[in-house]
Amino acid sequence: MNRNDAIKLVPSEPPGRNSRKERRFAPEMRALRAQGYTFEAIRLALAFSP
């Protein structure tokens, strides 16, 4: 194999642990950011979610 044949790895999952609670809220987090909420406000909302 030469340099032109280098294999590129492309993970199917985003980085970090798959079990993180925040992953299930990703769409809602993006929507809140689009509405102007700060990361701190979103973090606090996550802290009090089940």
Biopython code that builds the backbone (N, CA, C, O; Angstrom):
import numpy as np
from Bio.PDB.StructureBuilder import StructureBuilder

atoms = [
    (1, "MET", "N", (0.849, -1.172, 0.000)),
    (1, "MET", "CA", (0.000, 0.000, 0.000)),
    (1, "MET", "C", (0.902, 1.244, 0.000)),
    (1, "MET", "O", (1.835, 1.342, 0.797)),
    (2, "ASN", "N", (0.618, 2.173, -0.885)),
    (2, "ASN", "CA", (1.392, 3.411, -0.900)),
    (2, "ASN", "C", (0.570, 4.543, -0.292)),
    (2, "ASN", "O", (-0.557, 4.328, 0.153)),
    (3, "ARG", "N", (1.129, 5.732, -0.273)),
    (3, "ARG", "CA", (0.444, 6.868, 0.373)),
    (3, "ARG", "C", (-0.878, 7.219, -0.298)),
    (3, "ARG", "O", (-1.784, 7.721, 0.367)),
    (4, "ASN", "N", (-1.008, 6.972, -1.578)),
    (4, "ASN", "CA", (-2.252, 7.287, -2.287)),
    (4, "ASN", "C", (-3.371, 6.323, -1.945)),
    (4, "ASN", "O", (-4.540, 6.620, -2.192)),
    (5, "ASP", "N", (-3.029, 5.166, -1.377)),
    (5, "ASP", "CA", (-4.025, 4.161, -1.028)),
    (5, "ASP", "C", (-4.394, 4.197, 0.455)),
    (5, "ASP", "O", (-4.936, 3.223, 0.978)),
    (6, "ALA", "N", (-4.111, 5.288, 1.126)),
    (6, "ALA", "CA", (-4.356, 5.380, 2.566)),
    (6, "ALA", "C", (-5.843, 5.191, 2.861)),
    (6, "ALA", "O", (-6.705, 5.707, 2.150)),
    (7, "ILE", "N", (-6.116, 4.453, 3.907)),
    (7, "ILE", "CA", (-7.488, 4.198, 4.327)),
    (7, "ILE", "C", (-7.932, 5.322, 5.249)),
    (7, "ILE", "O", (-7.198, 5.720, 6.154)),
    (8, "LYS", "N", (-9.127, 5.828, 5.019)),
    (8, "LYS", "CA", (-9.690, 6.865, 5.892)),
    (8, "LYS", "C", (-10.809, 6.234, 6.712)),
    (8, "LYS", "O", (-11.744, 5.647, 6.166)),
    (9, "LEU", "N", (-10.699, 6.363, 8.016)),
    (9, "LEU", "CA", (-11.727, 5.855, 8.906)),
    (9, "LEU", "C", (-12.784, 6.923, 9.112)),
    (9, "LEU", "O", (-12.459, 8.079, 9.384)),
    (10, "VAL", "N", (-14.045, 6.544, 8.986)),
    (10, "VAL", "CA", (-15.162, 7.477, 9.170)),
    (10, "VAL", "C", (-16.123, 6.851, 10.177)),
    (10, "VAL", "O", (-16.924, 5.991, 9.808)),
    (11, "PRO", "N", (-16.056, 7.268, 11.447)),
    (11, "PRO", "CA", (-16.952, 6.708, 12.456)),
    (11, "PRO", "C", (-18.414, 7.025, 12.141)),
    (11, "PRO", "O", (-18.728, 8.091, 11.612)),
    (12, "SER", "N", (-19.294, 6.092, 12.470)),
    (12, "SER", "CA", (-20.722, 6.305, 12.223)),
    (12, "SER", "C", (-21.393, 7.057, 13.368)),
    (12, "SER", "O", (-22.461, 7.640, 13.181)),
    (13, "GLU", "N", (-20.782, 7.051, 14.546)),
    (13, "GLU", "CA", (-21.326, 7.733, 15.715)),
    (13, "GLU", "C", (-20.525, 8.990, 16.012)),
    (13, "GLU", "O", (-19.336, 9.049, 15.698)),
    (14, "PRO", "N", (-21.156, 10.002, 16.614)),
    (14, "PRO", "CA", (-20.407, 11.190, 17.017)),
    (14, "PRO", "C", (-19.431, 10.846, 18.146)),
    (14, "PRO", "O", (-19.585, 9.811, 18.795)),
    (15, "PRO", "N", (-18.435, 11.691, 18.388)),
    (15, "PRO", "CA", (-17.462, 11.399, 19.437)),
    (15, "PRO", "C", (-18.091, 11.416, 20.829)),
    (15, "PRO", "O", (-19.120, 12.053, 21.055)),
    (16, "GLY", "N", (-17.463, 10.715, 21.736)),
    (16, "GLY", "CA", (-17.944, 10.667, 23.122)),
    (16, "GLY", "C", (-18.700, 9.385, 23.401)),
    (16, "GLY", "O", (-18.844, 8.525, 22.532)),
    (17, "ARG", "N", (-19.175, 9.274, 24.616)),
    (17, "ARG", "CA", (-19.900, 8.064, 25.027)),
    (17, "ARG", "C", (-21.298, 8.063, 24.425)),
    (17, "ARG", "O", (-21.963, 9.098, 24.374)),
    (18, "ASN", "N", (-21.738, 6.896, 23.971)),
    (18, "ASN", "CA", (-23.081, 6.765, 23.397)),
    (18, "ASN", "C", (-24.174, 6.811, 24.448)),
    (18, "ASN", "O", (-25.337, 7.047, 24.119)),
    (19, "SER", "N", (-23.825, 6.593, 25.696)),
    (19, "SER", "CA", (-24.829, 6.515, 26.750)),
    (19, "SER", "C", (-25.151, 7.868, 27.368)),
    (19, "SER", "O", (-25.940, 7.935, 28.311)),
    (20, "ARG", "N", (-24.569, 8.931, 26.871)),
    (20, "ARG", "CA", (-24.791, 10.246, 27.484)),
    (20, "ARG", "C", (-26.233, 10.698, 27.309)),
    (20, "ARG", "O", (-26.809, 10.581, 26.228)),
    (21, "LYS", "N", (-26.801, 11.211, 28.382)),
    (21, "LYS", "CA", (-28.191, 11.659, 28.390)),
    (21, "LYS", "C", (-28.442, 12.731, 27.346)),
    (21, "LYS", "O", (-29.516, 12.770, 26.745)),
    (22, "GLU", "N", (-27.468, 13.603, 27.122)),
    (22, "GLU", "CA", (-27.658, 14.741, 26.234)),
    (22, "GLU", "C", (-27.937, 14.339, 24.789)),
    (22, "GLU", "O", (-28.597, 15.081, 24.062)),
    (23, "ARG", "N", (-27.449, 13.185, 24.366)),
    (23, "ARG", "CA", (-27.629, 12.773, 22.966)),
    (23, "ARG", "C", (-29.093, 12.698, 22.563)),
    (23, "ARG", "O", (-29.447, 13.043, 21.436)),
    (24, "ARG", "N", (-29.955, 12.245, 23.488)),
    (24, "ARG", "CA", (-31.366, 12.141, 23.113)),
    (24, "ARG", "C", (-32.011, 13.496, 22.951)),
    (24, "ARG", "O", (-33.063, 13.606, 22.323)),
    (25, "PHE", "N", (-31.404, 14.532, 23.504)),
    (25, "PHE", "CA", (-31.971, 15.873, 23.437)),
    (25, "PHE", "C", (-31.319, 16.745, 22.366)),
    (25, "PHE", "O", (-31.574, 17.948, 22.320)),
    (26, "ALA", "N", (-30.500, 16.177, 21.522)),
    (26, "ALA", "CA", (-29.768, 16.970, 20.524)),
    (26, "ALA", "C", (-30.684, 17.837, 19.661)),
    (26, "ALA", "O", (-30.384, 19.018, 19.481)),
    (27, "PRO", "N", (-31.785, 17.313, 19.118)),
    (27, "PRO", "CA", (-32.654, 18.179, 18.299)),
    (27, "PRO", "C", (-33.237, 19.347, 19.094)),
    (27, "PRO", "O", (-33.311, 20.469, 18.592)),
    (28, "GLU", "N", (-33.654, 19.078, 20.350)),
    (28, "GLU", "CA", (-34.201, 20.143, 21.175)),
    (28, "GLU", "C", (-33.130, 21.174, 21.520)),
    (28, "GLU", "O", (-33.409, 22.372, 21.571)),
    (29, "MET", "N", (-31.904, 20.706, 21.755)),
    (29, "MET", "CA", (-30.812, 21.622, 22.074)),
    (29, "MET", "C", (-30.515, 22.537, 20.890)),
    (29, "MET", "O", (-30.288, 23.733, 21.072)),
    (30, "ARG", "N", (-30.515, 21.983, 19.682)),
    (30, "ARG", "CA", (-30.292, 22.811, 18.489)),
    (30, "ARG", "C", (-31.410, 23.841, 18.334)),
    (30, "ARG", "O", (-31.153, 24.996, 17.992)),
    (31, "ALA", "N", (-32.647, 23.421, 18.586)),
    (31, "ALA", "CA", (-33.779, 24.348, 18.470)),
    (31, "ALA", "C", (-33.672, 25.474, 19.499)),
    (31, "ALA", "O", (-33.944, 26.633, 19.186)),
    (32, "LEU", "N", (-33.274, 25.131, 20.729)),
    (32, "LEU", "CA", (-33.123, 26.163, 21.757)),
    (32, "LEU", "C", (-32.005, 27.132, 21.393)),
    (32, "LEU", "O", (-32.153, 28.336, 21.602)),
    (33, "ARG", "N", (-30.897, 26.645, 20.859)),
    (33, "ARG", "CA", (-29.804, 27.529, 20.436)),
    (33, "ARG", "C", (-30.276, 28.456, 19.319)),
    (33, "ARG", "O", (-29.928, 29.637, 19.296)),
    (34, "ALA", "N", (-31.079, 27.911, 18.386)),
    (34, "ALA", "CA", (-31.596, 28.728, 17.290)),
    (34, "ALA", "C", (-32.524, 29.822, 17.807)),
    (34, "ALA", "O", (-32.641, 30.883, 17.193)),
    (35, "GLN", "N", (-33.189, 29.563, 18.947)),
    (35, "GLN", "CA", (-34.077, 30.557, 19.549)),
    (35, "GLN", "C", (-33.316, 31.570, 20.394)),
    (35, "GLN", "O", (-33.900, 32.537, 20.883)),
    (36, "GLY", "N", (-32.016, 31.351, 20.568)),
    (36, "GLY", "CA", (-31.206, 32.315, 21.290)),
    (36, "GLY", "C", (-30.840, 31.943, 22.714)),
    (36, "GLY", "O", (-30.213, 32.741, 23.410)),
    (37, "TYR", "N", (-31.216, 30.746, 23.172)),
    (37, "TYR", "CA", (-30.846, 30.330, 24.518)),
    (37, "TYR", "C", (-29.347, 30.081, 24.599)),
    (37, "TYR", "O", (-28.729, 29.632, 23.635)),
    (38, "THR", "N", (-28.771, 30.376, 25.757)),
    (38, "THR", "CA", (-27.339, 30.177, 25.950)),
    (38, "THR", "C", (-27.061, 28.705, 26.272)),
    (38, "THR", "O", (-27.959, 27.950, 26.643)),
    (39, "PHE", "N", (-25.793, 28.327, 26.118)),
    (39, "PHE", "CA", (-25.395, 26.969, 26.483)),
    (39, "PHE", "C", (-25.628, 26.730, 27.974)),
    (39, "PHE", "O", (-25.997, 25.627, 28.378)),
    (40, "GLU", "N", (-25.415, 27.747, 28.779)),
    (40, "GLU", "CA", (-25.629, 27.623, 30.225)),
    (40, "GLU", "C", (-27.098, 27.353, 30.536)),
    (40, "GLU", "O", (-27.397, 26.518, 31.389)),
    (41, "ALA", "N", (-28.010, 28.031, 29.872)),
    (41, "ALA", "CA", (-29.438, 27.805, 30.093)),
    (41, "ALA", "C", (-29.834, 26.384, 29.677)),
    (41, "ALA", "O", (-30.624, 25.729, 30.357)),
    (42, "ILE", "N", (-29.287, 25.924, 28.573)),
    (42, "ILE", "CA", (-29.575, 24.564, 28.108)),
    (42, "ILE", "C", (-28.982, 23.548, 29.076)),
    (42, "ILE", "O", (-29.613, 22.536, 29.380)),
    (43, "ARG", "N", (-27.765, 23.818, 29.564)),
    (43, "ARG", "CA", (-27.131, 22.913, 30.524)),
    (43, "ARG", "C", (-27.972, 22.795, 31.792)),
    (43, "ARG", "O", (-28.140, 21.699, 32.326)),
    (44, "LEU", "N", (-28.497, 23.908, 32.271)),
    (44, "LEU", "CA", (-29.338, 23.885, 33.459)),
    (44, "LEU", "C", (-30.633, 23.105, 33.208)),
    (44, "LEU", "O", (-31.092, 22.358, 34.072)),
    (45, "ALA", "N", (-31.207, 23.284, 32.035)),
    (45, "ALA", "CA", (-32.421, 22.522, 31.707)),
    (45, "ALA", "C", (-32.135, 21.026, 31.675)),
    (45, "ALA", "O", (-32.955, 20.231, 32.133)),
    (46, "LEU", "N", (-30.997, 20.640, 31.146)),
    (46, "LEU", "CA", (-30.614, 19.222, 31.121)),
    (46, "LEU", "C", (-30.382, 18.681, 32.532)),
    (46, "LEU", "O", (-30.697, 17.526, 32.819)),
    (47, "ALA", "N", (-29.838, 19.511, 33.398)),
    (47, "ALA", "CA", (-29.553, 19.073, 34.758)),
    (47, "ALA", "C", (-30.830, 18.694, 35.502)),
    (47, "ALA", "O", (-30.798, 17.848, 36.395)),
    (48, "PHE", "N", (-31.938, 19.307, 35.145)),
    (48, "PHE", "CA", (-33.193, 19.031, 35.826)),
    (48, "PHE", "C", (-34.119, 18.131, 35.034)),
    (48, "PHE", "O", (-35.270, 17.942, 35.428)),
    (49, "SER", "N", (-33.654, 17.574, 33.936)),
    (49, "SER", "CA", (-34.482, 16.660, 33.149)),
    (49, "SER", "C", (-34.278, 15.220, 33.640)),
    (49, "SER", "O", (-33.222, 14.891, 34.180)),
    (50, "PRO", "N", (-35.285, 14.370, 33.451)),
    (50, "PRO", "CA", (-35.164, 12.968, 33.901)),
    (50, "PRO", "C", (-34.151, 12.168, 33.131)),
    (50, "PRO", "O", (-33.957, 10.985, 33.410)),
]
sb = StructureBuilder()
sb.init_structure("model")
sb.init_model(0)
sb.init_chain("A")
sb.init_seg("    ")
for serial, (resi, resn, name, xyz) in enumerate(atoms, 1):
    if name == "N":
        sb.init_residue(resn, " ", resi, " ")
    sb.init_atom(name, np.array(xyz, "f"), 0.0, 1.0, " ", f" {name:<3s}", serial, name[0])
structure = sb.get_structure()
